[in-house]
Amino acid sequence: MTHMSTLPRTRSQAALYLRMRELWAQHMEWTYAAVAAFAQDSRALDATIARLLRNQVDIGNAVKPFYGAKAGDQLTALLQTHIKDAVPVLVAAKSGDTAGFDKAERAWYANAKQIGDFLAAANPNWHKRVMEQMMRTHITQTTTYAADQLQGRYATSIRDYDTAETHMMTMADLLSAGLVKQFPDRF
């Protein structure tokens, strides 16, 4: 939930908040679609993953006006790894490979920490502990609704996805608030 102190106050701030929410909502939507396609062995999986990976480029591009092309490309790479690291987690979960799942999940959490650390280094308003926890929660929640999908608990998966989406909108708002605070002259 957005706190009153972080609500946009100008049109340009509102545009930033809306764009960030759009990008991170797409991240969630395409992740869920990819998980569902994987769980159902859908032929749509490859196209869905391609679209999800494109969303990571879009997110990286969104920070380029603030941090430059190199930083935007670095964020894109970290986020694409985030997507690719989910695949072994899903494969191991689907096959019942507990050791493989644990190893893949550790790698996924390690990448989430890298993303949190990258964001915290870019903006002093994105505190390291908060960014790491936001990303950690994202992984935990994604794993939860993915497990629900894989086990055929579709209504539960949707409910758990709704919780994860709310969390991601909070993160999008936190990112927007940090940008506004770091670059007040642009808004």
HELIX and SHEET records of a PDB file:
HELIX    1   1 MET A    4  THR A    6  5                                   3    
HELIX    2   2 ARG A   11  ALA A   39  1                                  29    
HELIX    3   3 LEU A   45  TYR A   67  1                                  23    
HELIX    4   4 ALA A   69  SER A   95  1                                  27    
HELIX    5   5 THR A   98  ALA A  122  1                                  25    
HELIX    6   6 LYS A  128  LEU A  150  1                                  23    
HELIX    7   7 TYR A  154  GLN A  182  1                                  29    
HELIX    8   8 PRO A  184  ARG A  186  5                                   3    
END                                                                             
